[in-house]
Amino acid sequence: MFKDNFFKKVEDKTKVKKETIMSLANKLQKSNMKDENTLRDVISEISKITGKTVTKEKEDKIINSIIKDKVPKNIDKMF
């Protein structure tokens, strides 16, 4: 139930299909999420998928937060 509600909220907000999210998640599982270049690639890919522009400043803040483990654990509450 949680998964369906979560994906529905994300899809409604971003217009990104569950299949695209799952494909990206599988890719992320195989990636080093503490590597700055990997994170930049991921941010770029998400930006393209969602059609949202991410400034260099925002990208740096996101990367810094991820590397320093400052990402919220209850990410579903963000949607």
Backbone as a chain_set.jsonl record, in Angstrom:
{"seq": "MFKDNFFKKVEDKTKVKKETIMSLANKLQKSNMKDENTLRDVISEISKITGKTVTKEKEDKIINSIIKDKVPKNIDKMF", "coords": {"N": [[0.816, -1.19, 0.0], [1.874, 1.293, 0.901], [3.912, 1.692, -1.015], [2.501, 1.966, -3.443], [0.959, 4.28, -2.917], [3.021, 6.122, -2.477], [4.381, 6.136, -4.991], [2.297, 7.036, -6.592], [1.882, 9.621, -5.575], [4.355, 10.774, -6.209], [4.351, 10.509, -9.007], [2.099, 12.059, -9.65], [2.974, 14.572, -8.838], [5.388, 14.983, -10.251], [5.068, 13.997, -12.806], [6.451, 11.81, -13.691], [6.77, 8.513, -14.59], [6.212, 5.436, -12.763], [7.749, 3.273, -13.689], [9.972, 4.516, -14.84], [11.089, 5.675, -12.585], [11.711, 3.363, -11.115], [13.597, 2.179, -12.793], [15.645, 4.079, -12.688], [16.19, 3.894, -9.954], [17.216, 1.28, -9.785], [19.566, 1.623, -11.226], [20.848, 3.438, -9.545], [21.325, 1.875, -7.296], [23.492, 0.416, -8.034], [25.477, 2.219, -8.113], [28.098, 4.392, -6.86], [27.209, 6.357, -4.426], [28.551, 8.276, -3.073], [30.341, 9.426, -4.603], [31.335, 12.255, -6.28], [31.22, 12.804, -9.093], [29.506, 10.784, -10.004], [27.178, 11.508, -8.631], [26.675, 13.999, -9.829], [26.073, 13.161, -12.429], [23.739, 11.682, -11.923], [22.027, 13.679, -10.902], [21.844, 15.271, -13.172], [20.558, 13.49, -14.917], [18.103, 13.1, -13.585], [17.17, 15.686, -13.692], [16.738, 15.958, -16.459], [14.752, 13.995, -16.835], [12.627, 15.004, -15.334], [12.319, 17.497, -16.375], [13.157, 19.734, -15.1], [15.246, 22.471, -14.282], [18.438, 22.53, -12.829], [20.444, 24.549, -11.01], [23.982, 25.272, -10.926], [24.789, 25.996, -8.376], [22.687, 24.942, -6.787], [22.972, 22.243, -7.429], [25.507, 21.762, -6.308], [24.852, 22.112, -3.587], [23.053, 19.994, -3.201], [24.718, 17.771, -3.686], [26.628, 18.143, -1.67], [24.994, 17.794, 0.596], [24.23, 15.093, 0.3], [26.716, 13.73, 0.365], [27.516, 14.361, 2.936], [25.682, 12.978, 4.405], [23.164, 14.202, 4.987], [20.594, 13.876, 4.146], [17.092, 13.641, 4.35], [15.647, 10.96, 6.184], [13.031, 10.111, 6.044], [11.864, 10.324, 3.367], [9.46, 10.064, 1.981], [7.721, 11.811, 3.181], [8.235, 14.203, 2.026], [6.688, 14.498, -0.185]], "CA": [[0.0, 0.0, 0.0], [2.764, 2.462, 0.97], [4.619, 1.88, -2.281], [1.566, 2.483, -4.437], [0.65, 5.673, -2.565], [4.236, 6.906, -2.685], [4.602, 6.313, -6.431], [1.19, 7.847, -7.107], [2.172, 11.008, -5.198], [5.502, 11.23, -7.002], [3.922, 10.64, -10.4], [1.199, 13.22, -9.739], [3.733, 15.814, -8.658], [6.494, 15.141, -11.203], [4.681, 13.45, -14.119], [7.418, 10.766, -14.018], [6.14, 7.205, -14.39], [6.808, 4.499, -11.805], [8.757, 2.462, -14.38], [11.164, 5.359, -14.973], [11.641, 5.78, -11.231], [12.295, 2.062, -10.762], [14.792, 2.02, -13.617], [16.659, 4.945, -12.095], [16.539, 3.32, -8.647], [18.095, 0.135, -10.032], [20.86, 2.183, -11.617], [21.443, 4.046, -8.362], [21.786, 0.818, -6.392], [24.776, -0.077, -8.526], [26.38, 3.365, -8.192], [28.71, 4.906, -5.653], [26.498, 7.597, -4.165], [29.427, 9.215, -2.372], [31.245, 9.924, -5.637], [30.794, 13.517, -6.792], [30.899, 12.698, -10.526], [28.302, 9.953, -10.101], [26.055, 12.328, -8.182], [26.39, 15.003, -10.867], [25.398, 12.44, -13.516], [22.39, 11.345, -11.458], [21.256, 14.929, -10.856], [21.593, 15.651, -14.568], [19.548, 12.569, -15.461], [16.822, 13.416, -12.955], [16.776, 16.98, -14.257], [16.19, 15.698, -17.798], [13.512, 13.217, -16.696], [11.563, 15.841, -14.775], [12.21, 18.757, -17.09], [13.499, 20.811, -14.166], [16.614, 22.949, -14.362], [19.15, 22.589, -11.556], [21.591, 25.445, -11.123], [25.245, 24.746, -10.404], [24.747, 26.221, -6.932], [21.759, 23.963, -6.211], [23.618, 20.947, -7.609], [26.556, 21.678, -5.28], [24.186, 21.934, -2.286], [22.523, 18.625, -3.171], [25.863, 16.864, -3.568], [27.18, 18.332, -0.337], [24.068, 17.162, 1.545], [24.305, 13.632, 0.159], [28.025, 13.262, 0.82], [27.58, 14.538, 4.396], [24.557, 12.229, 4.992], [22.161, 15.12, 5.522], [19.361, 13.648, 3.397], [16.055, 13.149, 5.258], [15.393, 9.508, 6.135], [11.607, 9.911, 5.715], [11.711, 11.051, 2.109], [8.062, 10.034, 1.544], [7.032, 12.976, 3.773], [8.505, 15.359, 1.176], [5.693, 14.537, -1.253]], "C": [[0.868, 1.265, 0.0], [3.394, 2.731, -0.381], [3.705, 2.485, -3.333], [1.229, 3.945, -4.172], [1.838, 6.585, -2.836], [4.436, 7.184, -4.17], [3.513, 7.165, -7.062], [1.44, 9.325, -6.804], [3.312, 11.57, -6.038], [5.088, 11.452, -8.449], [3.008, 11.853, -10.584], [1.979, 14.529, -9.691], [4.748, 16.051, -9.775], [6.149, 14.742, -12.632], [5.691, 12.407, -14.621], [6.792, 9.427, -13.65], [6.932, 6.322, -13.422], [7.931, 3.692, -12.454], [10.072, 3.227, -14.536], [11.863, 5.487, -13.626], [12.343, 4.488, -10.844], [13.579, 1.805, -11.548], [15.941, 2.857, -13.055], [17.117, 4.389, -10.745], [17.474, 2.125, -8.809], [19.499, 0.598, -10.414], [21.591, 2.749, -10.4], [21.995, 3.004, -7.391], [23.165, 0.31, -6.777], [25.837, 1.024, -8.557], [26.966, 3.707, -6.826], [28.117, 6.284, -5.372], [27.291, 8.57, -3.286], [30.454, 9.81, -3.34], [30.62, 11.152, -6.299], [30.4, 13.433, -8.268], [29.64, 11.87, -10.75], [27.075, 10.761, -9.715], [25.683, 13.39, -9.212], [25.654, 14.365, -12.052], [23.95, 12.135, -13.145], [21.507, 12.594, -11.437], [20.903, 15.385, -12.258], [20.494, 14.782, -15.175], [18.166, 12.866, -14.88], [16.291, 14.74, -13.496], [16.132, 16.797, -15.629], [14.843, 14.99, -17.719], [12.357, 14.107, -16.27], [11.353, 17.15, -15.517], [12.503, 19.963, -16.216], [14.965, 21.182, -14.327], [17.212, 23.012, -12.959], [20.383, 23.465, -11.762], [22.83, 24.766, -10.542], [25.277, 24.878, -8.885], [23.861, 25.186, -6.239], [22.356, 22.556, -6.297], [24.699, 20.738, -6.544], [25.96, 21.447, -3.897], [23.656, 20.509, -2.143], [23.652, 17.635, -2.938], [26.458, 16.945, -2.176], [26.304, 17.65, 0.718], [24.159, 15.646, 1.495], [25.619, 13.105, 0.716], [28.13, 13.344, 2.345], [26.43, 13.836, 5.125], [23.51, 13.121, 5.646], [20.84, 15.025, 4.755], [18.313, 13.101, 4.37], [15.801, 11.654, 5.078], [13.938, 9.216, 5.738], [11.249, 10.702, 4.47], [10.256, 11.066, 1.613], [7.283, 11.226, 2.092], [7.244, 14.228, 2.922], [7.457, 15.529, 0.093], [4.346, 14.605, -0.655]], "O": [[0.64, 2.186, -0.784], [3.41, 3.871, -0.845], [4.096, 3.417, -4.037], [1.216, 4.759, -5.096], [1.678, 7.687, -3.36], [4.636, 8.331, -4.568], [3.789, 7.938, -7.979], [1.238, 10.181, -7.665], [3.244, 12.701, -6.518], [5.435, 12.469, -9.049], [3.135, 12.587, -11.564], [1.674, 15.474, -10.419], [4.949, 17.188, -10.2], [6.861, 15.108, -13.567], [5.778, 12.149, -15.821], [6.336, 9.238, -12.522], [8.149, 6.449, -13.286], [8.961, 3.454, -11.823], [11.151, 2.655, -14.384], [13.089, 5.414, -13.545], [13.448, 4.517, -10.303], [14.543, 1.267, -11.003], [17.075, 2.386, -12.964], [18.309, 4.416, -10.436], [18.428, 1.979, -8.044], [20.494, 0.026, -9.97], [22.798, 2.563, -10.245], [23.016, 3.233, -6.742], [23.915, -0.171, -5.928], [26.968, 0.786, -8.981], [26.408, 3.361, -5.785], [28.489, 7.265, -6.016], [26.749, 9.57, -2.815], [31.318, 10.594, -2.946], [29.505, 11.087, -6.815], [29.347, 13.943, -8.65], [28.806, 12.214, -11.587], [26.049, 10.705, -10.394], [24.501, 13.649, -9.438], [24.728, 14.957, -12.607], [23.044, 12.31, -13.96], [20.368, 12.561, -11.903], [19.784, 15.836, -12.504], [19.607, 15.283, -15.866], [17.174, 12.879, -15.609], [15.091, 14.885, -13.728], [15.105, 17.407, -15.926], [13.908, 15.335, -18.441], [11.243, 13.983, -16.781], [10.346, 17.831, -15.323], [12.135, 21.087, -16.556], [15.821, 20.312, -14.487], [16.572, 23.487, -12.021], [21.25, 23.159, -12.58], [22.731, 23.813, -9.77], [25.738, 23.973, -8.189], [24.249, 24.619, -5.217], [22.255, 21.774, -5.351], [24.793, 19.663, -5.951], [26.504, 20.669, -3.114], [23.794, 19.893, -1.086], [23.546, 16.757, -2.081], [26.76, 15.918, -1.568], [26.82, 17.002, 1.629], [24.165, 14.988, 2.535], [25.624, 12.128, 1.465], [28.761, 12.493, 2.972], [26.219, 14.063, 6.317], [23.028, 12.822, 6.739], [20.065, 15.98, 4.722], [18.613, 12.189, 5.14], [15.75, 11.152, 3.955], [13.659, 8.17, 5.152], [10.439, 11.628, 4.512], [9.862, 11.988, 0.899], [6.271, 11.61, 1.506], [6.517, 15.209, 3.076], [7.349, 16.606, -0.493], [3.351, 14.647, -1.378]]}, "num_chains": 1, "name": "protein.A"}
